[in-house]
Amino acid sequence: MPASEEFWDDILGHLQQRVLVPFVGPELVTVVDGGRQTTLVGLLGERLAGKYKLDVAPDGGFHQAIRAFLSARGRDESERLYRIVNDLLIATNPATPDSLRQIAAITDLRVFISTTFDSLLARALDEVRFGGDAGTCELAFAPNQSTVDQQRNAKAPAPGQPVVFQLFGRASSTPQYALHDEDVLEWLHALLTDTARLPDWIEYQLRESPLLFIGCRIPDWVGRFLVRMASSTRLSLASKQFFIVGNSSSREPLLSEFFQTYCGSTRVQMCEMDPAEFVAELHERWRARNPEGTATTDSTAASPSSRGSIFISYVREDAEPARRLCDAITTLGGDVWFDEQRLQPGDEWNEEILTSIRRDIRLFVPVISRQTELRDEGYVFREWTDALKRADAILNRRFIVPVVIDPLYDGNADRFKQVQEGLRRFQFGHAPDGQPDDMLIATLTEEIRAMRRSVVA
């Protein structure tokens, strides 16, 4: 069915909060060949069939060409096929599709999951956001990944850095990417059996964020698995939203029926629409709400209705480094309450905030700096005092993590005379200009994992 206004409002609302995670599929990656437009994988299928004179229908597509190759050449040639397809991709050297450049221009999107094996999405992000320089963090998953690749994937990207995570691998001369249905089965089996693992920060994004599938050609069995994998509980009980857009949703009536029966129309919304046309309209609607072409506020919470479990407390002069710290914690998977306006006594919600510090939040992060040393009074100190009172009643877990943001910090907490004595009993972390160092990242990661375990328990 076509997209309704409620469909668009739901997606744009998630965009405004910077929580929407798009899955970009092969129907969105199009190329022009001989005056006609086709998908990149479709063109690769045609060239594979032509190169090896395979018996494939004119509109047979990539997967039919792969099956024909394996049938004609035998399973002994299967491993060579990955190098052949990679060579064809390199020889094709397609231009960056306009649709990918349009979705890259929606700067409220930070994390992208790609189900294709090409690197065009990362290229589009580099072209649009970095003037062609390599600024995008491009990662890929494979069941037999090397330890070095696993370690690179495990490290969360820099705050605000766009990420393309290729769920089914990236094209190479070796079997490090999924070419056919059996490969996809192996990728999913690796996730299901924990043979290989997604990075914690990616897994958190998938489980906690609304997901938008664009042109992914999701078979019934894959669609059910992906949606369940991205939900923290059984689908009939889950509350998160999924959006599925493409020309192929009607080809999987059983998948549509499954979603309608067990998920409801508000949690899994399906839109029959050309993926490129959808992205063009999404970009236009987003620009209408962001006329300057800039992203909306980095604040993850402007009011108690959207508060998180990690509270960052800072003075107004430290807003920029505090925002970078917020981005870093969010990238690690933390749910942050970050008030960009900084409330003063008498402002709206101030009592709500103090009540949350006293009762609701899981982790309190006071930001300490040369700016706090210049204050002899302020609302921020009231927040710190209330947090210390609550900390006295918390046993056997960390509640306060003080963070120094001054670039030059030698580890001597005594230099900060305005910090209450009670805070000095906690180990201070260091985040120069808001960028956490490795030790602080490890501490925050440990606490975020503990929060997840407590929710599951």
N, C-alpha and C positions, 0 to 999 in steps of 0.2 A: 504494500500500500504506500501511497505518497506520504511525504513528511507533513505532519500537521504543525500548526503554530506552537502547540504544547511541546511537540518533539523538539522544535528549534529552541524554544525557551529553556527546556531542560538542558540541552547541550550548551547553550550560551551561558547559562547560569553556572554550570560546572567549569566552563572556560574562565569565567570571571574569577572564580576561586582558585584557578590553576590546579585543578585536581583531575582533569580529564586526561586519560591516556589513550591515544589512538593506536590501533593495529592497522598497519598499511599493507595491503595485499597486492597481488599481481594485476588486478583489474585497473589499478590506479597508475601503474607504471606502463605508459604507452609510448610508442615511437612512431615516426613517420617513415614509411618505406615505399619508394616508387609512387609517391603521391597519395598513398592510402595510410590510414592510421590503424595500428594494431597494437596489441600488448607486446611487451618485450619478450615474454616467455613464448607467446604465439609465434613471433618471428624466429626465435631460436629453434622452436620445433620445426618450422618450415625449413630452415637451413640445415638442421640435422638430417631431416628426411631427404633433402636434395643431395646432400654430401654423400650419403650412403645408399641412395636410391631405394628408400624404404617405401613400402606399400601403406601409405597413409592418406586418408581422405583429405581433400583440400581444406576443410575446416576441422580437421581432426584434432588440432591443438598439440601442445607440448607433451602432455602425458601420453597421448597415443603414439607420438613419435618415439618417446622413450621406450614404451612397451614394444613397439615394432623393432627397434634397435636390439633390445635384449632377446627378442624372439628370433631375429635373423642372425645375430652374431653369437648368441649363446651367453650363459652366465659367466663364462670365463672372461668375457670382455667387459663385465659390469664395472669393474674398478677403473678401467680405462675411460669409461664414459664421463666420469667427473672431470677429467682433464680435457676431454673433447668439448664438453659444454662450456667449460671455462675459456677455452681457446676461442670458441664461437662468440662468447660474450665480449672478449677483448677485441676481436676483429670487428664486431658490430660497432663498438664504441658509441653508444647512443647519446644524443643530446639530452640534457636534463628536461624532463617533461614539465610543462607549465603547471600541471596539477600539483606536482611535488613542490614546485617553487611557491605556489599559493599556500599550501598547508605549512610550508616552512616559514612563511611570512606571518603566520598567526603566532606571535611571540608568547602568548599565554600558554602555549604547548611547550613542555620542557622534555618529557620522556616519550619517545616513539618506539613502538614495537613493530619490527618489520617481519613479515612472513615470506619475503622474497630473498633471493641470494645475491642480488646485485647491490651496488653501493650508491645508487642514484639518490636515495633519500638523504644520506649524509652529505653528498655533493650539493644537493639543493640547499640544505641548511648552511653549508659553508658559503655558498654563493650569495644567499639572501642575507644572512646575518653577519658574515665576516668578510664580505667583499672578495670571496674566493680563497681566503686563507683557511688553513685547516684548524677550525675551532671546535668542531663537533667531536664528542666522544663516541666512537664507533666500536661496538662490542658484538661478539657473536657467541652462540652457545652450540656445543656439540657433545654427544655422549662420551666420546673418547678424547676429550680435550686435554691438552698438555697441562702440566702443573703451572707453568708460567702463564698460560692463557687463563686458567682458573683464578690465579692470584690477581691478574689484571682486571678480570671481571668483578672480583669481590670488592675491589676498592671503589667506593662511591665517587662519582665525578665531582669536579669543583662546583660550588654553589652557583646556580644559574646557568651552568654549561648545558647546552642541549645534548641529548643522548639518543643514539639509535642503537637499539638492542635487536640483533637479528636472531630471532627465536629458533629458526631452522638452519642456522649456519650461514657462512659467507662463501661465495664461489672461490674455488682454488683447484689446484691440480690433483688434490687428494680427496678422499671421501669425508670432507669436513662440512658438508652441507647436504640437505635433503633434496633429492632429485625426483623421487617417486613415492607412492603410497607406503611401500615397505619402509623406506627411510623415515617417513613421518611417524610410522608406528614405532620405530626404534627410538626416535627422539622422545615420543610421549612415554614409552616404556621406561626410558632412563629417568624421566621425571617421576613417574609413578613408583618405581622401585628404589628411588634414591641412589641409583647407580651414579648419577651425576646430579648436581644441584644448581638451581638458579641462584645467583647472588642474593643475599638477604634483602638488599635494598630494592632489587627488582621484584622479588617475591612479594615484598610489602606493597609496592606500587600496584601490582596486579590484584592483590587481595583487598586493598582498601580503597582503590580509586574506581570511579565510573569508567567503563571501557567503551571505546568507539571502534567497531570493526568496519573498515572501508575497503570494499573490493577484495575481500579475502578468499572468496570461493570456498566456503567452509563446508566440507562434507558432513553429513549427519553425525557420524560417530566422532569426528574431530570436534565439531561444534559443541556437542554435549560435554566432551572431556574438558575443552578449554574453558567453557563457562563455569563448570564445577571447580576446576583447578583454581580459578580466579575468585572463588567465593570461600569465605571462612566457615560456612556452614552449609547444610543441604539446601538446595535451590528453593524448595517450597517454603523455607524459613528465612531465606536471605533477604536483605533489604537494599543491597546495592543495585545500581542500574547498568544495563548493557544496551548498546545501540548497534544495530547491524544494518549496514548500507551496501547495496550492490545490485547488479543485474541478475544475480544468480540465486537470490533468496527463494524465488518461486521454484527453482529446480530441486529444492530440498523440502518438500512439503512435510515430511515426517519431522524434520528439525523444527519447522515452524509450529507444527502441532504440539510437539513436545514442550516448547517454550510457552505456548499459550496455555497449556494444561497445568504446568507445574510452576511457572514463573509469573504469569499474569502480564497484562498489557503494559503496565507502568514500569516494570522492572526489566523486561526484555522487549525493546521496541525495534521493529524491523521496518526498513524503508526500501521499497523497490525503486531504485533511482540510479542513473549512470554515476559511477563514483566520481569522475572528473567534474560532472555538472554539480554534484553535491558539494565537493570541495570548493568550487567556484562560488556557490551560493553561501557556504559557510564563511568563506573569507570575506565576502561582501557584507554579510550580516555582522560579522565580528568588527570589521572596519567601521560600520555605522555606529557601533557602540564605543569604538576607540578611534575617533576621527584623527587623532594625531599619529596613529599607527604604532603607539607604544603600548606596552603591556600594562595591565591593571596593577594596583598596589600589591606589593609582596606580602602584605599583612595576611596572615592566615586566619585572623580573627579580629573583627572590628567591634564585636559586641558579644555579650554572654551567650547569645543563641548559637554562636559558632566557635566556642572556646575549645581549646585543645588540652592535652594532658601535661604538656611541658610549658611552663610559664617563663618567659624571658623578661626580667625586670631591669630597666635601664633609665638613665636620665635622657632628656630630650636631645642634648648635644651629641649623644652617642648613637643617634638613630641609624646612621649609615652602617657602621660596623655591626650594630645589633641586628640590622636587616640581613647582613651577610651571614651572621651566626645563625639566624633563623633559617635561611636557605640551606646552610650546611646540615642542620639538624633534620630539616624536612627531607633532604636528599638521603640521609641515613635511614629514613623511615619513621622519624618522630612526628608526632601530632602536636604542633606548636600553637600556643596562644601568644600572638605577637601583636601588641597594640601600637600601631605606627604613630598615632597621634599623641601618645603619652598623656594620660589623664592627670588632672590636677585636682586638689580637694574641691569638692562641690560639683565637679563635672558629672555628667550622666554616667551611670554604671559603676561609679567608684566603689560603692558598697558591695555591688555584685562581685567585683574583682576581688576585694578583700575577703569576701565570703568564700570564693572559690579557692583562694590561697589557703584559707584556714581549713577547708574541708575536702575540696574536689581534686585539685591537680595532683599529679603523681611525682613531678620533678620540678624543682624551683631553681632557676638559673639567674643569679644576680650578676649583672655586668659591672665590673670594677675597672676604674680607669682614672687618669689624671683629672677628668671632668668631675667624677664623683668626689675627688679630693677638694675641688673648688667649692663644693656645697657644704653649708653648715645646717641646712634644713631642706626638706623636699619630700614629696609624696613617695618617691622611690624608697626612702628610708623607712617609711611606714610599712611598705610591702615587705622589706627585709625583716622588720621586727615581727610582723605577724608570721612570716615563714619560720623564723627561729622558734617562736612559741609552739608552732605545730611540730617542728622537728624534735622537740623535747619529748613528745608523746609517741614518736615513731621508733620502733625497735627493729633491728636486724635487716634494715635495708636503707639505701641511700635516698635522701630526699632533697638535699641542697648540694648543688655543684657550682661554687663561685668560679667565675671566669674573668681573667684579666685580659683586656683587649689592647693594652699599650704594647707597641712593638718591642720596646726595650723593657723587658721584665726579667730580673735575675732570680726569681723564685722566692724573694724575700717579701712575705706578705705584710710584715711589720711596717713597711714604707707607707701603707695606706692607713692613715690615722683616722679617717672618717668611717672606716668599716667597723661595725659593731664587734665587740670582743667575741661574741658567740660565733660569728662567721669564721673566726680565725682557727677554730678547731677542725674545720674542713679543709681538705687538700684543694688548693687553688689550681684550676686549669688555665691554660694559656691559649688564646686565640688572637694572634696579632692582627689588628684591624678587622677582627671578626672572623678570620680564617683559622679554624681549630688546628692545633698541631696534632701529631700522631697519637700522643698520649691522651689528649682530650677526646679525639675521635674514638679511641678504644674504650674510654670510660662511657661516653654517650652511647656507643653501640651496645655495650653490655647492659646499660639501663633500658634501652629501647627493647632489647630482646627479653629482658625480665618483665617488662610491661606486657609484651605479647603472651609470655607464658602465663602470667596471672590472669589474662583475659580468657585463655583457653581453659585454664583450671576452673 
